[in-house]
Amino acid sequence: MEKFQQSMYDLIVETSTKLPKDVRRAIARAKARENAGTRAAMALDTIVENIQMADENVSPICQDTGLPTFKIKVPVGVNQMEMKKAIRAAIAEATKNGKLRPNSVDSLTGKNSGDNLGEGVPVIKFEQWENDYIDVRLILKGGGCENKNIQYSLPCELEGLGRAGRDLDGIRKCILHAVYQAQGQGCSAGFIGVGIGGDRSSGYELAKEQLFRPVDDVNPIEELRQLEEYIMENANKLGIGTMGFGGESTLLGCKIGVMHRIPASFFVSVAYNCWAFRRMGVKIDPATGEIIEWLYQDGEDVDFSKELEKAEAAVALEQGNTRVIDLVPPLSEEQVRQLRVGDVVRISGVIYTGRDAIHKYLMDHDAPVDLNGQIIYHCGPVMLKDEEGRWHAKAAGPTTSIREEPYQGDIMKKFGVRAVIGKGGMGAKTLQALKEHGGVYLNAIGGAAQYYADCIKSVEGVDLLEFGIPEAMWHLRVENFTAVVTMDSHGNSLHEDVEKSSLEKLSQFKEPVFK
Ligand code: SF4
């Protein structure tokens, strides 16, 4: 087993930097469905470009490399303690080499361990089996999509759909509702794993287990096969689209599993995964620890480099129909009030990262830099220091903005911030503040970590590094950083509009389908 640690390192790097073939095919199908020239098509083009860049740079597809979860099946007699030790060492090494972001945080003190290790992290689950090889599967599931998981206790009342009873039709309603409530915040278009039955914890476990099934497999249980097919056909009619911009592709895969329950409980648990569906697997020789075979690599591969040529044409088309505005911070109130929902902006200059810890800090402290007229970027990047002590951004896409909703409006007013960049949109409190103060919300493409890292020309400084790399305030000099205005200073919000229209569409599915 001496090669096992190296095999785990290879698995981690491959999972973080390359999407498996079945996921690539699902993304290619979504691209084919989306009409060229729309905002959703532009978002998908950026996603495709990002996948290609991650392949070429062997760098994380998304900066949020998530919670590493290993599912391992071993023949009798394999030393699980040694395997655990090797996996932990491989995780620490991958973090040091910038293939994983340091993501493990003490829940009480907020301190980042710096190496992705900690109490319960990574998650490693063993099971014994009769086969003579080891099967290791890994999923890197980020926070934006993990936060959109949802569990229903049947019977229940669902917005737009009415009563969901304890039957197949009630399950159908829960799954449609799960897709609706995620909107674009989990970086749609996404994949869902559904667990029917169990208790609260085993139900979620079963839901997550479904994400390890190949995207194009067929459910062996006939009722569930039909339900999966129904969901794939109809969830895409909700019009949520890529990044919640509206559009044809909202769901890329749906897998449903079932287990027994006790009579008093009936749970439907849904695990949501973003388009950056990083899960991979290997078969390992138990004698040497070497990789015998890579999993999820059957079938046709998608050559995204060809897609890129088409993408450039589509972006040109989109920009031909849209106002494209260059911004150089600091911004004035007048400049910001001229921006409207739907405008594309290209930013060049210095922007400042800030996410959960920074927002909480700024509520009661002075800012470390003058933020008047500046732009805050909701981003927790992967950063590496070179031998001369200079920092470089290795992955730097947006994080979910809604977490900052309690703080954002107050911070913008207190420090004179004119724009925030993030993903998934913000709520009514921020929209009101944008109106009163003169500010905009700019939606970048979630998960496009390589695409945006490429826009960062230098790291000019960092403050509050004691919060850990993802939470520090990085001063990033960017060039042609592109984002879409989705909330403006006139009270318009694309997110609000898409949520309203998708709720109307959801209510079309109120009538029973499965008896
Ligand atoms: S693609 Fe979006 S939801 Fe997925 S890990 Fe990245 S930021 Fe999170």
Residues whose N, C-alpha, C, O or C-beta is under 5 A from the ligand:
A	BS01	SF4	C62 D64 G142 G143 G144 C145 G186 C187 C274 A276 P398 G446 G447
